[in-house]
Amino acid sequence: MKVCTVGKEETQTLAQELLKKIGNRVSDSGLATVVGLRGDLGVGKTTLAQGIARELGVTEHVTSPTFILERIYKLGDQVAKWERLVHIDAYRLDSESELKHLGWQEIVADPANLILIEWPERVEGSLPKDIIYVDCKHIDELRREISW
């Protein structure tokens, strides 16, 4: 568990730690690596996703895919484990079946994908059993508790 102030440097450090943990994890499922980002509105899920994207070499501006639901970023050659970062925001989804319209079956079946999904509890039945959950909670205006 980590308690941090909300700031770019600390978020970047957390992103490095999280990537190291999931990068060292061996999945025997042959599926994408899926990370569920849980927490209330405004707790820092997208900020953490931005830090992970930066750490993976994404140079585009990473924003929450709340209204388009999904953004896919191609990763450079320096990231041997994954070829794409898929960022999904399930907040506006009413059912798991809506996730299928995003091409979920194909995305999750590709081990070259690292998938970050905000609000995973909204589509929990469609998520792989080896999902890694990251919980973000408010402590106060400047600090968050991040655990995985």
LUMSE-363504 format. One line per field, with one value per residue: residue number from 1; residue in three letters; chain; x, y, z of N, C-alpha, C, O, CB in turn. Coordinates in Angstrom, 1 decimal. Glycine has a CB too. Example, Ala and Ser with C-alpha at 12.3 -4.5 7.8 and 13.67 -1.06 7.14 Angstrom:
// residues 2
k c(1  2)
r c(ala  ser)
c c(A  A)
npx c(13.2  12.8)
npy c(-5.7  -2.2)
npz c(7.8  7.1)
capx c(12.3  13.7)
capy c(-4.5  -1.1)
capz c(7.8  7.1)
cpx c(13.2  12.9)
cpy c(-3.3  0.0)
cpz c(7.8  7.9)
opx c(14.2  13.4)
opy c(-3.3  1.1)
opz c(8.5  8.0)
cbpx c(11.3  14.1)
cbpy c(-4.5  -0.6)
cbpz c(9.0  5.7)
END
This chain:
// residues 148
k c(1  2  3  4  5  6  7  8  9  10  11  12  13  14  15  16  17  18  19  20  21  22  23  24  25  26  27  28  29  30  31  32  33  34  35  36  37  38  39  40  41  42  43  44  45  46  47  48  49  50  51  52  53  54  55  56  57  58  59  60  61  62  63  64  65  66  67  68  69  70  71  72  73  74  75  76  77  78  79  80  81  82  83  84  85  86  87  88  89  90  91  92  93  94  95  96  97  98  99  100  101  102  103  104  105  106  107  108  109  110  111  112  113  114  115  116  117  118  119  120  121  122  123  124  125  126  127  128  129  130  131  132  133  134  135  136  137  138  139  140  141  142  143  144  145  146  147  148)
r c(met  lys  val  cys  thr  val  gly  lys  glu  glu  thr  gln  thr  leu  ala  gln  glu  leu  leu  lys  lys  ile  gly  asn  arg  val  ser  asp  ser  gly  leu  ala  thr  val  val  gly  leu  arg  gly  asp  leu  gly  val  gly  lys  thr  thr  leu  ala  gln  gly  ile  ala  arg  glu  leu  gly  val  thr  glu  his  val  thr  ser  pro  thr  phe  ile  leu  glu  arg  ile  tyr  lys  leu  gly  asp  gln  val  ala  lys  trp  glu  arg  leu  val  his  ile  asp  ala  tyr  arg  leu  asp  ser  glu  ser  glu  leu  lys  his  leu  gly  trp  gln  glu  ile  val  ala  asp  pro  ala  asn  leu  ile  leu  ile  glu  trp  pro  glu  arg  val  glu  gly  ser  leu  pro  lys  asp  ile  ile  tyr  val  asp  cys  lys  his  ile  asp  glu  leu  arg  arg  glu  ile  ser  trp)
c c(A  A  A  A  A  A  A  A  A  A  A  A  A  A  A  A  A  A  A  A  A  A  A  A  A  A  A  A  A  A  A  A  A  A  A  A  A  A  A  A  A  A  A  A  A  A  A  A  A  A  A  A  A  A  A  A  A  A  A  A  A  A  A  A  A  A  A  A  A  A  A  A  A  A  A  A  A  A  A  A  A  A  A  A  A  A  A  A  A  A  A  A  A  A  A  A  A  A  A  A  A  A  A  A  A  A  A  A  A  A  A  A  A  A  A  A  A  A  A  A  A  A  A  A  A  A  A  A  A  A  A  A  A  A  A  A  A  A  A  A  A  A  A  A  A  A  A  A)
npx c(0.8  0.5  0.8  0.3  1.1  -0.8  0.8  2.9  5.5  5.4  3.3  4.5  6.5  5.0  3.8  6.0  6.7  4.4  4.3  6.7  5.9  3.7  5.0  6.8  5.2  4.1  1.8  -0.2  -2.3  -2.3  -3.5  -4.2  -2.6  -4.3  -5.3  -7.2  -8.5  -9.7  -11.9  -13.3  -14.8  -12.5  -10.3  -7.9  -7.4  -7.2  -4.9  -3.0  -3.1  -2.1  0.5  1.5  1.3  3.2  5.5  5.7  6.5  4.7  4.0  1.9  -0.8  -2.4  -5.7  -8.7  -10.8  -13.6  -15.9  -15.5  -14.9  -12.8  -9.3  -6.5  -3.0  -0.1  2.8  6.3  9.4  10.9  9.5  9.3  7.5  4.8  2.8  0.8  -1.0  -4.0  -6.6  -9.4  -12.5  -15.0  -17.1  -19.4  -20.7  -23.5  -23.8  -22.2  -22.3  -22.0  -19.4  -18.4  -19.0  -16.9  -15.0  -13.9  -13.4  -11.4  -9.4  -8.7  -7.8  -5.4  -2.1  -0.2  -1.2  -1.5  -3.9  -5.6  -8.2  -10.7  -13.1  -13.7  -15.5  -17.9  -18.1  -17.4  -17.9  -16.9  -14.2  -10.8  -9.8  -7.3  -6.9  -5.3  -5.9  -6.0  -6.4  -7.7  -7.9  -9.3  -7.6  -7.2  -7.4  -5.0  -3.7  -3.6  -4.5  -3.0  -3.3  -2.3)
npy c(-1.2  2.2  5.6  8.7  12.0  14.0  14.4  15.0  13.8  11.9  10.3  9.3  7.8  5.8  4.7  3.5  1.6  0.0  -0.9  -2.4  -4.4  -5.7  -6.3  -8.2  -10.3  -13.4  -14.6  -17.4  -17.5  -16.7  -14.4  -10.8  -8.4  -7.3  -4.4  -3.2  -0.2  1.1  3.3  6.3  9.1  11.5  10.7  10.0  8.1  8.3  10.0  8.3  6.4  8.1  8.4  5.8  5.5  7.4  6.4  4.1  5.2  6.6  9.4  11.0  13.1  11.9  11.3  11.0  8.4  8.8  9.6  8.5  6.0  4.2  4.2  3.6  3.1  2.9  1.3  1.9  0.4  -0.1  -1.2  -4.3  -6.3  -5.5  -4.4  -2.6  -0.1  -0.1  1.9  2.0  3.3  2.4  3.7  4.8  2.6  0.5  -2.2  -5.4  -6.4  -4.3  -3.8  -5.6  -4.5  -2.9  -4.5  -6.2  -9.0  -9.6  -7.8  -8.5  -11.0  -10.8  -11.1  -9.1  -6.8  -4.3  -3.6  -1.0  -0.5  1.7  1.9  -0.9  -2.5  -2.2  -3.9  -6.4  -9.2  -9.8  -9.7  -11.0  -13.7  -13.3  -10.6  -7.5  -5.5  -2.1  0.0  3.2  5.7  8.6  10.4  13.0  16.3  16.6  14.2  10.7  7.2  4.5  1.3  -2.0)
npz c(0.0  -0.8  0.2  -1.0  -2.1  -4.3  -7.2  -10.1  -10.0  -7.9  -8.8  -11.1  -10.0  -8.7  -10.9  -12.1  -10.2  -10.2  -12.8  -12.8  -11.0  -12.4  -14.8  -14.1  -13.5  -14.3  -16.6  -17.1  -18.7  -21.3  -22.2  -22.5  -20.4  -17.7  -15.9  -13.3  -12.4  -9.6  -7.8  -6.4  -8.1  -9.3  -7.8  -8.9  -10.8  -13.6  -13.7  -12.7  -14.8  -16.8  -15.9  -16.1  -18.9  -19.8  -18.7  -20.2  -22.6  -24.1  -26.0  -26.7  -25.6  -22.9  -22.1  -20.2  -21.3  -21.1  -22.6  -25.2  -24.5  -25.1  -25.6  -27.7  -27.5  -29.4  -28.5  -28.2  -29.5  -27.2  -25.2  -24.5  -23.6  -24.1  -26.9  -27.2  -25.4  -23.9  -22.9  -21.1  -20.1  -18.1  -16.9  -18.0  -19.0  -19.1  -18.9  -19.0  -21.6  -23.2  -23.3  -25.0  -27.5  -27.9  -29.0  -27.1  -26.7  -28.6  -27.9  -25.2  -25.7  -26.8  -26.0  -26.3  -25.4  -22.9  -20.7  -19.2  -17.2  -16.1  -13.5  -13.3  -11.9  -13.0  -15.1  -14.3  -14.7  -17.2  -17.1  -16.9  -14.8  -13.6  -13.3  -12.2  -9.5  -8.7  -6.1  -5.4  -3.1  -1.5  0.9  1.9  0.7  -0.6  -0.5  -1.4  -1.1  -2.4  -3.5  -4.3)
capx c(0.0  1.2  0.1  1.0  0.5  -1.1  1.7  3.4  6.6  5.0  2.5  5.4  7.2  4.0  3.6  7.2  6.5  3.3  4.8  7.6  5.2  3.0  5.9  7.5  4.2  3.9  0.5  -0.3  -3.6  -2.1  -4.3  -3.6  -2.4  -5.4  -5.2  -8.4  -8.3  -10.9  -11.9  -14.3  -14.5  -11.5  -9.3  -6.6  -7.3  -6.7  -3.6  -2.1  -3.0  -1.2  1.9  1.9  1.5  4.5  6.5  5.8  7.0  3.6  4.2  0.6  -1.5  -3.4  -6.9  -9.7  -11.7  -14.9  -16.9  -15.3  -14.8  -11.5  -8.2  -5.4  -1.8  1.0  4.0  7.6  10.2  11.6  8.7  9.3  6.4  3.6  2.9  -0.2  -1.6  -5.4  -7.1  -10.8  -13.3  -16.3  -18.0  -20.7  -21.3  -24.6  -23.8  -21.0  -22.5  -21.6  -17.9  -18.2  -19.0  -15.5  -14.0  -13.3  -12.9  -10.2  -8.4  -8.3  -7.2  -4.0  -1.1  0.6  -1.9  -1.7  -5.2  -6.0  -9.7  -11.2  -14.4  -13.8  -16.6  -19.1  -18.0  -16.6  -18.1  -16.2  -12.8  -10.1  -9.6  -6.0  -6.8  -4.6  -6.7  -5.3  -7.4  -7.3  -8.9  -9.0  -7.2  -7.6  -7.4  -3.7  -3.2  -4.4  -4.0  -3.0  -2.9  -2.5)
capy c(0.0  3.5  6.8  9.7  13.3  14.1  15.2  14.2  13.0  10.7  9.5  8.6  6.7  4.8  4.0  2.7  0.5  -0.8  -1.6  -3.4  -5.6  -6.4  -6.8  -9.4  -11.3  -14.3  -15.1  -18.6  -17.5  -16.3  -13.2  -9.5  -8.1  -6.3  -3.8  -2.5  1.0  1.4  4.4  7.3  10.2  12.5  10.1  9.9  6.9  8.8  10.5  7.1  5.9  9.0  8.1  4.5  5.7  8.1  5.4  3.2  5.9  7.3  10.8  11.7  13.5  10.9  11.9  9.9  8.0  8.7  9.7  7.6  4.7  3.5  4.8  2.6  3.8  2.0  1.4  1.8  -0.9  -0.2  -2.0  -5.7  -7.1  -5.1  -3.5  -1.5  0.3  0.1  2.6  1.9  3.9  1.7  4.5  5.0  1.4  0.0  -3.7  -6.1  -6.7  -3.1  -3.9  -6.5  -3.6  -2.3  -5.5  -6.7  -10.4  -9.6  -7.0  -9.2  -12.3  -10.5  -10.9  -7.9  -5.6  -4.0  -2.9  -0.3  -0.2  2.4  1.4  -2.3  -3.2  -2.1  -5.0  -7.4  -10.5  -9.9  -9.5  -12.2  -14.0  -12.8  -9.1  -6.9  -4.4  -1.0  0.8  4.6  6.3  9.9  10.6  14.4  17.0  16.5  12.8  9.5  5.9  3.7  -0.1  -3.1)
capz c(0.0  -0.9  0.5  -1.8  -2.4  -5.7  -7.9  -11.2  -9.7  -7.2  -9.7  -12.0  -9.2  -8.5  -12.2  -12.3  -9.2  -10.6  -14.1  -12.4  -10.5  -13.4  -15.8  -13.6  -13.2  -15.5  -16.7  -18.0  -19.4  -22.8  -22.5  -22.2  -19.0  -17.4  -14.6  -13.0  -11.6  -8.8  -6.9  -6.6  -9.1  -8.9  -6.9  -9.5  -11.7  -14.9  -13.4  -12.7  -16.2  -17.6  -15.5  -16.7  -20.3  -19.9  -18.3  -21.4  -23.7  -24.9  -26.1  -26.9  -24.4  -22.4  -21.4  -19.8  -22.5  -20.6  -23.6  -26.3  -23.8  -25.2  -26.4  -27.8  -27.8  -29.8  -27.7  -29.0  -29.4  -25.9  -24.4  -25.1  -23.1  -24.7  -28.1  -27.1  -24.1  -24.1  -21.8  -21.2  -19.0  -18.1  -16.1  -18.7  -19.5  -18.3  -18.8  -19.6  -23.0  -23.9  -23.4  -26.2  -28.7  -28.1  -29.5  -25.9  -26.9  -29.4  -27.2  -24.1  -26.1  -27.3  -24.9  -26.6  -24.9  -21.5  -20.6  -18.0  -17.2  -15.0  -13.2  -13.7  -11.2  -13.8  -16.2  -13.6  -15.2  -18.4  -16.8  -16.7  -13.3  -13.1  -13.3  -11.1  -9.1  -8.1  -5.5  -5.1  -2.1  -0.9  2.3  2.1  -0.6  -1.2  -0.4  -1.8  -0.7  -3.6  -3.1  -5.3)
cpx c(0.9  0.3  0.9  0.3  0.2  -0.1  2.4  4.6  6.3  4.2  3.4  6.1  6.2  3.8  4.8  7.1  5.5  3.7  5.8  6.9  4.4  3.9  6.6  6.5  4.0  2.5  0.5  -1.5  -3.4  -3.0  -3.6  -3.4  -3.5  -5.3  -6.5  -8.1  -9.6  -10.8  -13.0  -13.9  -13.5  -10.4  -8.0  -6.3  -6.7  -5.2  -2.6  -2.0  -2.0  0.3  2.4  2.2  2.9  5.6  6.8  6.2  5.9  3.8  2.9  0.0  -2.5  -4.5  -7.8  -10.6  -13.1  -16.0  -16.7  -15.1  -13.5  -10.5  -7.1  -4.1  -0.7  2.2  5.3  8.3  10.8  10.8  8.5  8.1  5.1  3.8  1.9  -0.7  -3.1  -6.0  -8.7  -11.5  -14.7  -17.4  -19.4  -21.4  -22.4  -24.6  -22.5  -21.1  -22.0  -20.1  -17.6  -18.2  -17.7  -14.5  -13.3  -12.7  -11.6  -9.1  -7.9  -7.6  -5.8  -3.0  -0.2  0.0  -1.8  -2.9  -5.4  -7.5  -10.2  -12.7  -14.6  -15.0  -17.9  -19.2  -17.3  -16.7  -17.3  -14.7  -12.1  -9.9  -8.3  -5.8  -6.1  -5.5  -5.8  -6.5  -6.9  -8.4  -8.4  -8.6  -7.6  -7.3  -6.0  -3.1  -4.1  -3.7  -4.1  -2.5  -3.1  -2.0)
cpy c(1.2  4.6  7.9  11.0  13.3  15.0  14.3  13.3  11.8  9.8  8.7  7.5  5.6  4.0  3.1  1.4  -0.5  -1.6  -2.7  -4.7  -6.4  -6.9  -8.0  -10.6  -12.1  -14.8  -16.3  -18.6  -17.2  -15.1  -11.9  -9.4  -7.0  -5.8  -2.9  -1.4  1.4  2.6  5.4  8.3  11.1  12.0  10.0  8.7  7.3  9.3  9.4  6.5  6.8  8.7  6.8  4.7  6.4  7.2  4.4  3.9  6.6  8.8  11.6  12.1  12.5  11.5  10.7  9.7  7.9  8.7  8.9  6.2  4.0  4.3  3.7  3.4  2.7  2.3  1.3  0.5  -1.1  -1.0  -3.4  -6.5  -6.8  -4.3  -2.4  -1.3  0.6  0.7  2.6  2.5  3.3  2.5  4.6  3.8  0.9  -1.5  -4.2  -6.3  -5.5  -3.1  -4.7  -5.6  -2.9  -3.2  -6.2  -8.1  -10.4  -8.8  -7.8  -10.5  -12.0  -10.2  -9.7  -6.7  -5.5  -3.1  -2.3  0.0  0.5  1.9  0.0  -3.0  -3.2  -3.2  -6.2  -8.8  -10.8  -9.9  -10.8  -12.4  -13.5  -11.3  -8.6  -5.6  -3.4  -0.1  2.2  5.2  7.7  9.8  12.0  15.0  16.8  15.1  11.7  8.3  5.1  2.3  -1.0  -4.4)
cpz c(0.0  -0.5  -0.2  -1.9  -3.9  -6.4  -9.0  -10.8  -8.9  -8.0  -10.6  -11.3  -9.0  -9.8  -12.5  -11.4  -9.7  -11.9  -13.8  -11.9  -11.6  -14.5  -15.4  -13.4  -14.5  -15.5  -17.6  -18.8  -20.9  -23.2  -22.2  -20.7  -18.7  -16.0  -14.4  -12.0  -10.9  -7.9  -7.3  -7.7  -8.5  -8.0  -7.5  -10.4  -13.0  -14.8  -13.4  -14.0  -17.0  -17.2  -16.1  -18.2  -20.6  -19.7  -19.5  -22.6  -24.6  -24.9  -26.3  -25.6  -24.0  -21.6  -21.1  -21.0  -22.0  -21.7  -24.9  -25.8  -23.9  -26.1  -26.5  -28.3  -28.2  -29.0  -28.6  -28.8  -28.0  -24.9  -25.0  -24.8  -23.9  -25.9  -28.0  -25.7  -24.5  -22.8  -22.0  -19.9  -19.1  -17.4  -16.7  -19.3  -18.6  -18.1  -19.4  -21.1  -23.8  -24.2  -24.7  -27.5  -28.9  -28.7  -28.3  -26.1  -27.6  -28.6  -26.0  -24.5  -26.6  -26.2  -25.1  -26.0  -23.4  -21.4  -19.2  -18.1  -15.9  -14.8  -13.6  -13.0  -12.0  -14.9  -15.6  -14.2  -16.5  -18.3  -16.5  -15.2  -12.8  -13.2  -12.1  -10.8  -8.4  -7.5  -5.1  -4.2  -1.7  0.5  2.7  0.7  -1.3  -1.2  -0.8  -1.3  -1.9  -3.2  -4.2  -4.7)
opx c(1.9  -0.8  2.1  -0.9  0.9  -0.2  2.4  4.6  6.7  4.3  3.2  6.3  6.7  3.7  4.6  7.3  5.7  3.4  5.8  7.3  4.6  3.5  7.0  6.9  3.9  2.0  1.1  -1.9  -4.3  -3.2  -2.4  -4.1  -3.5  -5.1  -6.8  -7.6  -10.5  -9.7  -13.5  -12.7  -13.6  -9.7  -7.0  -5.2  -5.7  -4.4  -1.5  -0.9  -1.3  1.2  3.5  3.2  3.6  6.6  7.9  6.3  6.2  3.9  2.9  0.4  -3.4  -4.2  -7.7  -11.1  -13.9  -16.9  -17.7  -15.0  -13.1  -10.9  -6.8  -4.2  -0.6  2.6  5.2  7.9  11.2  11.3  7.7  7.6  4.3  4.8  2.1  -0.7  -3.4  -5.9  -9.1  -11.0  -15.4  -18.5  -20.4  -22.4  -22.2  -25.2  -21.8  -20.1  -21.6  -19.6  -16.5  -17.5  -17.5  -13.4  -12.2  -11.6  -10.7  -7.9  -6.7  -6.8  -5.1  -3.1  0.6  0.5  -1.9  -3.0  -5.3  -7.9  -10.1  -13.4  -15.6  -15.5  -18.8  -20.3  -16.7  -15.7  -17.2  -13.9  -12.7  -9.9  -8.2  -4.6  -6.2  -5.7  -4.9  -7.3  -5.8  -9.6  -7.2  -9.3  -8.4  -7.1  -6.0  -2.1  -5.4  -2.5  -5.2  -1.4  -4.0  -2.1)
opy c(1.3  4.6  8.0  11.0  12.6  16.2  13.1  12.2  10.7  8.5  7.5  6.4  4.4  2.8  2.0  0.3  -1.7  -2.8  -3.7  -5.8  -7.6  -7.9  -8.9  -11.7  -11.6  -15.4  -16.3  -19.6  -17.6  -14.9  -11.9  -10.1  -6.0  -6.5  -2.1  -1.6  1.9  2.9  5.4  8.3  11.5  12.8  9.8  8.4  6.6  9.1  9.4  6.1  6.2  8.7  6.7  4.2  6.0  7.2  3.9  3.3  7.0  9.4  12.8  11.5  12.2  12.2  9.6  10.6  7.1  7.9  8.5  5.3  3.3  4.9  3.0  4.2  1.7  3.5  0.5  -0.3  -2.2  -1.4  -3.6  -7.3  -7.7  -3.6  -1.4  -2.3  1.5  0.0  3.2  2.3  3.6  1.9  4.5  3.8  0.9  -2.0  -3.5  -6.3  -5.6  -2.5  -4.4  -5.9  -2.4  -2.9  -6.6  -8.3  -11.1  -9.3  -7.8  -11.1  -13.0  -9.2  -9.4  -5.6  -6.5  -2.1  -3.0  0.7  -0.1  1.6  -0.4  -4.0  -3.9  -3.5  -7.0  -9.5  -12.0  -10.1  -11.7  -11.5  -13.3  -10.8  -9.2  -4.8  -3.7  0.3  2.3  5.1  8.0  9.1  12.2  14.4  16.9  14.8  11.8  8.2  4.9  2.2  -0.8  -5.4)
opz c(0.7  -0.9  0.1  -1.7  -4.6  -6.3  -8.9  -11.3  -9.2  -7.8  -10.9  -11.8  -9.1  -9.8  -12.9  -11.9  -9.7  -12.0  -14.4  -12.2  -11.6  -15.2  -16.2  -13.2  -15.6  -14.5  -18.7  -19.4  -21.7  -24.4  -21.8  -19.9  -19.3  -15.0  -15.2  -11.0  -11.6  -7.4  -8.4  -8.1  -7.4  -7.4  -6.8  -10.8  -13.5  -15.7  -13.9  -14.4  -17.8  -18.1  -16.5  -18.7  -21.5  -20.4  -19.7  -23.7  -25.7  -23.8  -26.2  -24.5  -24.9  -20.6  -21.6  -21.7  -22.5  -21.6  -25.5  -26.7  -23.0  -27.1  -25.5  -29.2  -27.5  -28.8  -29.5  -28.0  -27.7  -23.9  -25.8  -25.6  -24.2  -26.1  -28.7  -24.9  -25.3  -21.8  -22.9  -18.8  -20.0  -17.1  -16.1  -19.9  -17.3  -17.1  -20.2  -21.8  -25.0  -25.1  -25.3  -28.5  -30.0  -28.9  -28.5  -25.7  -27.2  -28.6  -25.8  -23.7  -26.9  -25.6  -24.2  -26.2  -22.7  -22.1  -18.2  -19.1  -14.8  -15.8  -14.2  -13.6  -11.8  -15.4  -16.4  -14.3  -16.9  -19.2  -16.0  -14.4  -11.6  -13.3  -11.0  -11.6  -7.6  -8.2  -4.5  -4.5  -1.6  1.3  3.7  -0.3  -2.6  -1.9  -0.6  -1.0  -2.5  -2.6  -5.0  -5.4)
cbpx c(-1.0  1.8  -0.1  1.4  1.4  -2.6  2.8  3.8  7.6  4.3  1.5  6.5  7.6  2.7  3.5  8.5  6.2  2.0  5.4  8.6  4.2  1.9  7.0  8.1  2.8  4.9  -0.5  -0.2  -4.5  -2.5  -5.6  -4.6  -1.0  -6.8  -4.0  -9.5  -7.7  -11.3  -10.6  -14.6  -15.8  -12.2  -9.8  -5.5  -8.6  -7.6  -3.5  -2.7  -4.4  -1.5  2.0  0.7  0.4  4.6  6.2  4.5  7.8  2.2  5.2  -0.4  -2.1  -2.6  -7.6  -10.6  -11.2  -15.2  -17.1  -14.1  -15.9  -11.8  -7.6  -5.8  -1.2  1.2  4.0  8.5  11.2  11.9  7.3  10.6  6.2  2.7  2.6  -1.4  -0.9  -6.2  -6.5  -11.3  -13.3  -16.1  -17.5  -20.5  -20.2  -25.9  -25.0  -20.8  -23.9  -22.0  -17.3  -19.2  -20.2  -15.0  -13.0  -14.3  -13.9  -10.4  -9.1  -9.5  -8.0  -4.1  -0.3  0.9  -3.4  -0.4  -6.4  -5.1  -10.4  -11.2  -15.5  -12.6  -16.8  -19.1  -17.3  -16.9  -19.5  -16.6  -12.5  -8.8  -9.8  -4.9  -8.2  -3.1  -7.8  -4.4  -7.9  -7.2  -9.0  -10.2  -5.7  -6.8  -7.6  -2.7  -2.7  -4.5  -4.7  -2.0  -3.6  -1.7)
cbpy c(0.0  3.7  7.1  9.1  14.5  14.5  15.8  15.2  13.8  11.2  10.3  9.7  7.3  5.4  5.1  3.4  1.0  0.0  -0.6  -2.9  -5.1  -5.5  -5.7  -9.1  -10.6  -15.5  -14.0  -19.8  -16.4  -17.5  -13.3  -8.4  -7.5  -7.1  -2.8  -3.5  2.2  0.1  5.1  8.1  11.0  13.6  8.8  9.9  6.2  9.8  11.3  6.1  5.9  10.4  8.0  3.5  6.6  9.3  4.7  2.5  5.0  6.9  11.1  10.7  15.0  9.8  12.9  10.4  6.7  9.8  11.2  8.1  3.8  2.1  6.1  1.5  4.6  2.2  0.5  3.0  -0.8  1.2  -1.3  -6.4  -7.0  -4.4  -4.4  -1.9  1.5  -1.3  4.0  0.4  5.4  0.3  5.8  6.0  0.3  0.4  -4.3  -7.4  -7.0  -1.8  -4.6  -7.5  -2.6  -1.7  -4.9  -6.7  -11.2  -8.9  -5.7  -9.5  -12.9  -9.3  -12.2  -7.8  -5.7  -3.2  -3.9  1.1  -1.6  4.0  2.3  -3.1  -2.5  -0.8  -4.5  -7.4  -10.8  -8.9  -8.5  -12.3  -15.5  -13.5  -8.5  -6.5  -4.8  -0.1  0.0  5.4  5.4  10.9  10.3  15.1  18.5  17.4  12.5  9.4  5.3  4.3  -0.5  -2.8)
cbpz c(1.2  -2.3  2.0  -3.2  -2.0  -5.9  -7.0  -12.3  -8.9  -5.9  -10.5  -12.6  -7.9  -8.0  -13.4  -11.9  -7.8  -10.9  -15.0  -11.4  -9.4  -14.0  -16.1  -12.3  -12.9  -15.3  -17.3  -17.1  -18.8  -23.6  -21.6  -22.8  -18.6  -17.6  -14.6  -12.4  -12.4  -8.0  -6.8  -5.3  -9.5  -8.3  -6.3  -8.5  -11.9  -15.5  -12.1  -11.7  -16.8  -17.2  -14.0  -16.5  -20.9  -18.9  -17.0  -21.6  -24.6  -24.3  -27.2  -27.7  -24.5  -21.6  -22.2  -18.6  -23.1  -19.6  -24.1  -27.2  -24.4  -25.9  -25.8  -28.9  -26.6  -31.3  -26.5  -28.6  -30.5  -25.4  -24.1  -24.7  -21.7  -23.7  -29.3  -28.0  -23.4  -24.5  -21.6  -21.3  -19.1  -17.5  -15.8  -19.9  -19.7  -18.9  -19.4  -18.9  -23.3  -23.2  -22.2  -26.3  -28.5  -26.7  -30.4  -24.8  -27.6  -30.7  -26.6  -23.2  -27.3  -28.3  -24.7  -28.1  -25.3  -21.0  -20.9  -17.8  -17.4  -15.3  -13.8  -13.3  -9.8  -14.5  -17.4  -12.2  -15.4  -19.4  -15.7  -17.4  -13.1  -13.9  -13.4  -11.5  -8.2  -9.1  -4.2  -6.5  -0.9  -1.1  2.6  3.2  -0.4  -0.5  1.0  -3.4  0.5  -4.7  -1.8  -6.6)
END
